Amino acid sequence: MPRSTSTKRRARRSNSVKNFEEAQSLLAKARGKQFAIAADSQSRSEDDKASAVKGFVQFLVEHCLAPASLRKDPEKFVAQVARNFELMKEAARDHASVLRPGDSKFRKDSTKGLRQRRHILEQFCHVVFTHPQGFDLVQGIVADGATLTQIEELLYIPLDGLCAEDRNTIRYGLDTETGSWYSLTQEQQKLSTGTEFNLPVGGDGERTRRVVVTEATSGAAFLAFRDQQIMIKDLGSSGSKYVVKQRKQLLPSVYKIPDGS
């Protein structure tokens, strides 16, 4: 009798996972289609893009409600998330071929919105298994109306904590004027601390900043670079319109060239 009961339980668990997979397969087709539509710059609307993002958020919620056998096993859970993610990408490519037959570039671009969010799924899997109330936490965040950007920031908190604890040391370039941090190449990191040199910046190498080679723990460097990155992102193009406006207004009229029709 006990053996029979155990067999029935395994069968129920198996059916539960199978039903979940079948449901996700159907949802993947709809969500992949939506991402393909959102990728079509010729006809998409803001609502199309919003619907694609909404579907992605719902994907997280649904996996918080996955069968218990999956939610108890990180490897199986991650494999399931990866499987369903691939199904969405496959569906996006298929619908892209319908929208623009023969356009191989668009077929590839149709999954860009998904591929750009793969890291969110990784952090989602990390959080639900490392936080004591991981699955409930994510559901609560979504229920509170958090945007995908806000969800992403919250999901990164545990991993950022691990990064901040890293006690390995690295060398970086400290701007002698602004105090900004710059990452260095492997060769530049071989320079002695205290060494000053002109570091090419901006990508084109035509501009340089005077930096001094400085040493810090990897954790401290991570936090400094992360916060610096956030500041740059927040600033964005703030002030750029004002700079353009002032230059235009204060350029002596004798040097201005009339706009052509």
Contacts in CASP RR format, 6 or more apart in sequence:
PFRMAT RR
TARGET T0000
AUTHOR 0000-0000-0000
METHOD contacts of the structure
MODEL  1
MPRSTSTKRRARRSNSVKNFEEAQSLLAKARGKQFAIAADSQSRSEDDKA
SAVKGFVQFLVEHCLAPASLRKDPEKFVAQVARNFELMKEAARDHASVLR
PGDSKFRKDSTKGLRQRRHILEQFCHVVFTHPQGFDLVQGIVADGATLTQ
IEELLYIPLDGLCAEDRNTIRYGLDTETGSWYSLTQEQQKLSTGTEFNLP
VGGDGERTRRVVVTEATSGAAFLAFRDQQIMIKDLGSSGSKYVVKQRKQL
LPSVYKIPDGS
13 67 0 8 1.000
13 68 0 8 1.000
13 69 0 8 1.000
16 67 0 8 1.000
16 68 0 8 1.000
16 69 0 8 1.000
17 67 0 8 1.000
17 69 0 8 1.000
17 70 0 8 1.000
17 80 0 8 1.000
20 66 0 8 1.000
20 67 0 8 1.000
20 70 0 8 1.000
20 80 0 8 1.000
21 80 0 8 1.000
21 83 0 8 1.000
21 84 0 8 1.000
24 62 0 8 1.000
24 84 0 8 1.000
24 87 0 8 1.000
25 84 0 8 1.000
25 87 0 8 1.000
27 59 0 8 1.000
27 62 0 8 1.000
28 84 0 8 1.000
28 87 0 8 1.000
28 88 0 8 1.000
28 90 0 8 1.000
28 91 0 8 1.000
29 87 0 8 1.000
29 91 0 8 1.000
30 91 0 8 1.000
31 52 0 8 1.000
31 55 0 8 1.000
31 56 0 8 1.000
31 59 0 8 1.000
31 88 0 8 1.000
31 91 0 8 1.000
32 88 0 8 1.000
32 89 0 8 1.000
32 91 0 8 1.000
32 92 0 8 1.000
32 95 0 8 1.000
32 114 0 8 1.000
33 91 0 8 1.000
33 92 0 8 1.000
33 95 0 8 1.000
34 48 0 8 1.000
34 51 0 8 1.000
34 52 0 8 1.000
34 55 0 8 1.000
35 52 0 8 1.000
35 88 0 8 1.000
35 92 0 8 1.000
35 110 0 8 1.000
35 111 0 8 1.000
35 113 0 8 1.000
35 114 0 8 1.000
36 91 0 8 1.000
36 92 0 8 1.000
36 93 0 8 1.000
36 95 0 8 1.000
36 96 0 8 1.000
36 99 0 8 1.000
36 110 0 8 1.000
37 43 0 8 1.000
37 44 0 8 1.000
37 48 0 8 1.000
37 52 0 8 1.000
37 95 0 8 1.000
37 99 0 8 1.000
38 44 0 8 1.000
38 48 0 8 1.000
38 49 0 8 1.000
38 51 0 8 1.000
38 52 0 8 1.000
38 113 0 8 1.000
39 92 0 8 1.000
39 96 0 8 1.000
39 106 0 8 1.000
39 109 0 8 1.000
39 110 0 8 1.000
39 111 0 8 1.000
39 112 0 8 1.000
39 113 0 8 1.000
40 96 0 8 1.000
40 99 0 8 1.000
40 100 0 8 1.000
40 106 0 8 1.000
52 113 0 8 1.000
53 148 0 8 1.000
56 114 0 8 1.000
56 117 0 8 1.000
56 120 0 8 1.000
56 148 0 8 1.000
57 142 0 8 1.000
57 148 0 8 1.000
57 151 0 8 1.000
59 84 0 8 1.000
59 88 0 8 1.000
60 121 0 8 1.000
60 124 0 8 1.000
60 138 0 8 1.000
60 142 0 8 1.000
60 151 0 8 1.000
61 138 0 8 1.000
61 139 0 8 1.000
61 142 0 8 1.000
63 77 0 8 1.000
63 80 0 8 1.000
63 81 0 8 1.000
63 84 0 8 1.000
63 124 0 8 1.000
64 128 0 8 1.000
64 135 0 8 1.000
64 136 0 8 1.000
64 138 0 8 1.000
64 139 0 8 1.000
65 139 0 8 1.000
66 77 0 8 1.000
66 80 0 8 1.000
69 76 0 8 1.000
70 76 0 8 1.000
70 77 0 8 1.000
70 80 0 8 1.000
71 77 0 8 1.000
71 128 0 8 1.000
71 135 0 8 1.000
74 125 0 8 1.000
74 129 0 8 1.000
77 125 0 8 1.000
77 128 0 8 1.000
77 129 0 8 1.000
78 125 0 8 1.000
81 121 0 8 1.000
81 124 0 8 1.000
81 125 0 8 1.000
82 121 0 8 1.000
85 114 0 8 1.000
85 118 0 8 1.000
85 121 0 8 1.000
88 114 0 8 1.000
89 111 0 8 1.000
89 114 0 8 1.000
89 115 0 8 1.000
92 110 0 8 1.000
92 111 0 8 1.000
92 114 0 8 1.000
93 107 0 8 1.000
93 108 0 8 1.000
93 110 0 8 1.000
93 111 0 8 1.000
95 110 0 8 1.000
96 103 0 8 1.000
96 106 0 8 1.000
96 107 0 8 1.000
96 109 0 8 1.000
96 110 0 8 1.000
97 107 0 8 1.000
99 106 0 8 1.000
100 106 0 8 1.000
100 107 0 8 1.000
117 148 0 8 1.000
120 148 0 8 1.000
120 151 0 8 1.000
120 152 0 8 1.000
120 155 0 8 1.000
123 152 0 8 1.000
123 155 0 8 1.000
123 156 0 8 1.000
123 159 0 8 1.000
124 138 0 8 1.000
124 155 0 8 1.000
126 155 0 8 1.000
126 158 0 8 1.000
126 159 0 8 1.000
127 134 0 8 1.000
127 137 0 8 1.000
127 138 0 8 1.000
127 155 0 8 1.000
127 158 0 8 1.000
128 134 0 8 1.000
128 135 0 8 1.000
128 137 0 8 1.000
128 138 0 8 1.000
130 158 0 8 1.000
131 137 0 8 1.000
131 158 0 8 1.000
138 151 0 8 1.000
138 155 0 8 1.000
141 150 0 8 1.000
141 151 0 8 1.000
141 154 0 8 1.000
142 151 0 8 1.000
146 154 0 8 1.000
160 222 0 8 1.000
160 226 0 8 1.000
163 218 0 8 1.000
163 219 0 8 1.000
163 222 0 8 1.000
163 223 0 8 1.000
164 219 0 8 1.000
164 220 0 8 1.000
164 222 0 8 1.000
164 223 0 8 1.000
165 219 0 8 1.000
166 217 0 8 1.000
166 218 0 8 1.000
166 219 0 8 1.000
166 222 0 8 1.000
167 217 0 8 1.000
167 218 0 8 1.000
167 219 0 8 1.000
168 217 0 8 1.000
168 218 0 8 1.000
169 215 0 8 1.000
169 216 0 8 1.000
169 217 0 8 1.000
169 218 0 8 1.000
170 189 0 8 1.000
170 215 0 8 1.000
170 216 0 8 1.000
170 217 0 8 1.000
170 218 0 8 1.000
170 221 0 8 1.000
171 184 0 8 1.000
171 188 0 8 1.000
171 189 0 8 1.000
171 191 0 8 1.000
171 193 0 8 1.000
171 213 0 8 1.000
171 214 0 8 1.000
171 215 0 8 1.000
172 181 0 8 1.000
172 182 0 8 1.000
172 183 0 8 1.000
172 184 0 8 1.000
172 213 0 8 1.000
172 214 0 8 1.000
172 215 0 8 1.000
172 216 0 8 1.000
172 221 0 8 1.000
173 181 0 8 1.000
173 182 0 8 1.000
173 183 0 8 1.000
173 184 0 8 1.000
173 188 0 8 1.000
173 199 0 8 1.000
173 211 0 8 1.000
173 212 0 8 1.000
173 213 0 8 1.000
173 214 0 8 1.000
174 180 0 8 1.000
174 181 0 8 1.000
174 182 0 8 1.000
174 211 0 8 1.000
174 212 0 8 1.000
174 213 0 8 1.000
174 214 0 8 1.000
175 181 0 8 1.000
175 182 0 8 1.000
175 209 0 8 1.000
175 210 0 8 1.000
175 211 0 8 1.000
176 196 0 8 1.000
176 210 0 8 1.000
176 211 0 8 1.000
176 212 0 8 1.000
177 209 0 8 1.000
177 210 0 8 1.000
178 209 0 8 1.000
180 209 0 8 1.000
180 228 0 8 1.000
181 221 0 8 1.000
181 224 0 8 1.000
181 225 0 8 1.000
181 228 0 8 1.000
182 199 0 8 1.000
182 201 0 8 1.000
182 209 0 8 1.000
182 211 0 8 1.000
183 225 0 8 1.000
184 191 0 8 1.000
184 199 0 8 1.000
184 213 0 8 1.000
188 197 0 8 1.000
188 199 0 8 1.000
188 213 0 8 1.000
189 213 0 8 1.000
191 197 0 8 1.000
191 213 0 8 1.000
192 213 0 8 1.000
193 213 0 8 1.000
193 214 0 8 1.000
193 215 0 8 1.000
194 212 0 8 1.000
194 213 0 8 1.000
194 214 0 8 1.000
195 212 0 8 1.000
195 213 0 8 1.000
196 210 0 8 1.000
196 211 0 8 1.000
196 212 0 8 1.000
196 213 0 8 1.000
197 210 0 8 1.000
197 211 0 8 1.000
197 213 0 8 1.000
198 208 0 8 1.000
198 209 0 8 1.000
198 210 0 8 1.000
198 211 0 8 1.000
199 208 0 8 1.000
199 209 0 8 1.000
199 210 0 8 1.000
199 211 0 8 1.000
200 206 0 8 1.000
200 207 0 8 1.000
200 208 0 8 1.000
201 207 0 8 1.000
201 208 0 8 1.000
201 209 0 8 1.000
216 224 0 8 1.000
END
